[in-house]
Amino acid sequence: MGLSHMAKAVVFEEAGYSWLGPTALNIHAPDEGNIHLMEEVATPAQKERWLRPQVQGLTRSCFAMTEPGPGAGADPSMLQTFAVRDGDDYVINGRKWFITGAEGATYTIIRARMEDGSATMFLSDMDRTGIVLERHMDAMDRCFTGGHGVLRFDNLRVPASDVLGQVGKGFRYAQVRLAPARLTHCMRWLGQARRAHDTAVAYASQRQAFGQAVAAHEGVGYMLADNDMDLQTARLHIWHTAWMLDQGHPCNFESSRAKVVCSEAEWRVVDRCVQILGGQGVTGEKEVMQIFTDMRAFRIYDGPSEVHRWSMARKIVQSAEVKSA
Ligand SMILES: Cc1cc2nc3c(=O)[nH]c(=O)nc-3n(C[C@H](O)[C@H](O)[C@H](O)COP(=O)(O)OP(=O)(O)OC[C@H]3O[C@@H](n4cnc5c(N)ncnc54)[C@H](O)[C@@H]3O)c2cc1C
């Protein structure tokens, strides 16, 4: 629809309030991030072939970056999937895991290492000979269509015309994808955290303990107030970063900051909601248990909190050195 990042912040939060919202609007991960990257980098022919049916909601995609040890994970430069030029093709070999939506995806974006050590993004249909979905991973969350798969590339042959963007620019394109994609995760999870909070408020207002509503006890009231502050802090970080992206800033620092603040604040909200709901919080009788188990991984994917803090710290120190020089 051509929405600005600011407009997306409003729509994605509302969509995230519902379990089905992001899927119904075709703005769930990993498709939404892939759509953004394809729009920025793909050739007109690649867009016609893969992007158009995807935005029409006819197909799904996956993004294959993370690898089993000793490959790429929190440190994406450790890529062990290799692409070697062979005539007009590239031949790709390697393994990837945690690949969300691999089952049922029509195409994948693969990040592979070149002979000179640089990285390149490749596009491939998932039904090509040479792509094997080895197994599904038994993950804590249930919210992503297709779950998370382990992929193997056995001499996967990709024509040079299916390179996404320029050869050797894979690390840069990962940033093009990840900064806005991180933020849209924050937006959708904000909707889920708000929903958990609303459920907790309703429960605490109705449920009685020691002669009054649970919410009237100071300990619970403070948790509700803390929830409100965490929700609003997360929202303002999202809106500020979205506004900066709309002004054309790359926002690598800001999106790291928003990702850490949101993933931790939204998690605290949901954890408090479990507590407020008492035993109900850890049963499927209320939606909060599912939100709790679905959300935990958000502090790990798209960069663990520790890696974002570490990367922010380096930029803070560098910028202080530049100022003092
Ligand atoms: C639900 C889910 C969905 C995912 N979907 C996808 C997908 O679709 N495609 C894809 O390619 N990947 C996907 N991933 C993978 C995800 O991007 C990685 O899990 C993440 O980058 C961390 O890599 P890792 O698991 O290998 O952790 P590791 O690299 O093994 O790191 C383990 C831990 O070490 C710590 N650590 C690492 N570096 C530092 C540092 N510099 N400072 C301090 N601590 C540090 C962190 O606590 C980190 O959590 C998904 C993961 C999950 C859980």
The ligand as an SDF file (V2000), in Angstrom:
LIG
                    3D

 53 58  0  0  0  0  0  0  0  0999 V2000
   11.8980  -18.2900   16.6070 C   0  0  0  0  0  0  0  0  0  0  0  0
   13.0980  -18.0050   15.7640 C   0  0  0  0  0  0  0  0  0  0  0  0
   12.9450  -17.6910   14.4140 C   0  0  0  0  0  0  0  0  0  0  0  0
   14.0510  -17.4730   13.6090 C   0  0  0  0  0  0  0  0  0  0  0  0
   13.8770  -17.2620   12.2490 N   0  0  0  0  0  0  0  0  0  0  0  0
   14.9770  -17.1770   11.4520 C   0  0  0  0  0  0  0  0  0  0  0  0
   14.8280  -17.1040   10.0190 C   0  0  0  0  0  0  0  0  0  0  0  0
   13.7180  -17.0840    9.4760 O   0  0  0  0  0  0  0  0  0  0  0  0
   15.9570  -17.0570    9.2670 N   0  0  0  0  0  0  0  0  0  0  0  0
   17.2010  -17.0710    9.8140 C   0  0  0  0  0  0  0  0  0  0  0  0
   18.1720  -17.0280    9.0660 O   0  0  0  0  0  0  0  0  0  0  0  0
   17.3710  -17.1480   11.1780 N   0  0  0  0  0  0  0  0  0  0  0  0
   16.2880  -17.2080   11.9880 C   0  0  0  0  0  0  0  0  0  0  0  0
   16.4440  -17.3180   13.3580 N   0  0  0  0  0  0  0  0  0  0  0  0
   17.7800  -17.3660   13.9120 C   0  0  0  0  0  0  0  0  0  0  0  0
   18.1620  -16.1430   14.7130 C   0  0  0  0  0  0  0  0  0  0  0  0
   18.4240  -15.0610   13.8580 O   0  0  0  0  0  0  0  0  0  0  0  0
   19.3630  -16.5450   15.5980 C   0  0  0  0  0  0  0  0  0  0  0  0
   18.8670  -17.4410   16.5820 O   0  0  0  0  0  0  0  0  0  0  0  0
   20.0370  -15.3600   16.2420 C   0  0  0  0  0  0  0  0  0  0  0  0
   20.7060  -14.5610   15.2870 O   0  0  0  0  0  0  0  0  0  0  0  0
   21.0900  -15.8320   17.2560 C   0  0  0  0  0  0  0  0  0  0  0  0
   21.9380  -16.7570   16.6600 O   0  0  0  0  0  0  0  0  0  0  0  0
   22.1880  -18.1760   17.3750 P   0  0  0  0  0  0  0  0  0  0  0  0
   20.8830  -18.7690   17.7650 O   0  0  0  0  0  0  0  0  0  0  0  0
   23.0870  -18.9700   16.5060 O   0  0  0  0  0  0  0  0  0  0  0  0
   22.9360  -17.8060   18.7390 O   0  0  0  0  0  0  0  0  0  0  0  0
   24.4950  -17.8700   19.0070 P   0  0  0  0  0  0  0  0  0  0  0  0
   25.2530  -17.2050   17.8960 O   0  0  0  0  0  0  0  0  0  0  0  0
   24.8670  -19.2660   19.3240 O   0  0  0  0  0  0  0  0  0  0  0  0
   24.6080  -16.9760   20.3180 O   0  0  0  0  0  0  0  0  0  0  0  0
   24.1370  -17.4910   21.5780 C   0  0  0  0  0  0  0  0  0  0  0  0
   24.0710  -16.3710   22.6000 C   0  0  0  0  0  0  0  0  0  0  0  0
   25.3800  -15.8450   22.7920 O   0  0  0  0  0  0  0  0  0  0  0  0
   25.2770  -14.5080   23.2550 C   0  0  0  0  0  0  0  0  0  0  0  0
   26.1540  -13.6420   22.4380 N   0  0  0  0  0  0  0  0  0  0  0  0
   26.5370  -13.7880   21.1360 C   0  0  0  0  0  0  0  0  0  0  0  0
   27.3030  -12.7700   20.7410 N   0  0  0  0  0  0  0  0  0  0  0  0
   27.4260  -11.9460   21.8150 C   0  0  0  0  0  0  0  0  0  0  0  0
   28.1060  -10.7090   22.0630 C   0  0  0  0  0  0  0  0  0  0  0  0
   28.7990  -10.0680   21.1060 N   0  0  0  0  0  0  0  0  0  0  0  0
   28.0020  -10.1700   23.2920 N   0  0  0  0  0  0  0  0  0  0  0  0
   27.2770  -10.7700   24.2760 C   0  0  0  0  0  0  0  0  0  0  0  0
   26.6150  -11.9260   24.1020 N   0  0  0  0  0  0  0  0  0  0  0  0
   26.6960  -12.5060   22.9010 C   0  0  0  0  0  0  0  0  0  0  0  0
   23.8170  -14.0970   23.1320 C   0  0  0  0  0  0  0  0  0  0  0  0
   23.2040  -14.1710   24.4030 O   0  0  0  0  0  0  0  0  0  0  0  0
   23.2370  -15.1650   22.2130 C   0  0  0  0  0  0  0  0  0  0  0  0
   21.8410  -15.3580   22.4420 O   0  0  0  0  0  0  0  0  0  0  0  0
   15.3440  -17.5180   14.1770 C   0  0  0  0  0  0  0  0  0  0  0  0
   15.4950  -17.7880   15.5480 C   0  0  0  0  0  0  0  0  0  0  0  0
   14.4060  -18.0340   16.3350 C   0  0  0  0  0  0  0  0  0  0  0  0
   14.6170  -18.3640   17.7870 C   0  0  0  0  0  0  0  0  0  0  0  0
  1  2  1  0
  2  3  1  0
  2 52  2  0
  3  4  2  0
  4  5  1  0
  4 50  1  0
  5  6  2  0
  6  7  1  0
  6 13  1  0
  7  8  2  0
  7  9  1  0
  9 10  1  0
 10 11  2  0
 10 12  1  0
 12 13  2  0
 13 14  1  0
 14 15  1  0
 14 50  1  0
 15 16  1  0
 16 17  1  0
 16 18  1  0
 18 19  1  0
 18 20  1  0
 20 21  1  0
 20 22  1  0
 22 23  1  0
 23 24  1  0
 24 25  2  0
 24 26  1  0
 24 27  1  0
 27 28  1  0
 28 29  2  0
 28 30  1  0
 28 31  1  0
 31 32  1  0
 32 33  1  0
 33 34  1  0
 33 48  1  0
 34 35  1  0
 35 36  1  0
 35 46  1  0
 36 37  1  0
 36 45  1  0
 37 38  2  0
 38 39  1  0
 39 40  1  0
 39 45  2  0
 40 41  1  0
 40 42  2  0
 42 43  1  0
 43 44  2  0
 44 45  1  0
 46 47  1  0
 46 48  1  0
 48 49  1  0
 50 51  2  0
 51 52  1  0
 52 53  1  0
M  END
$$$$
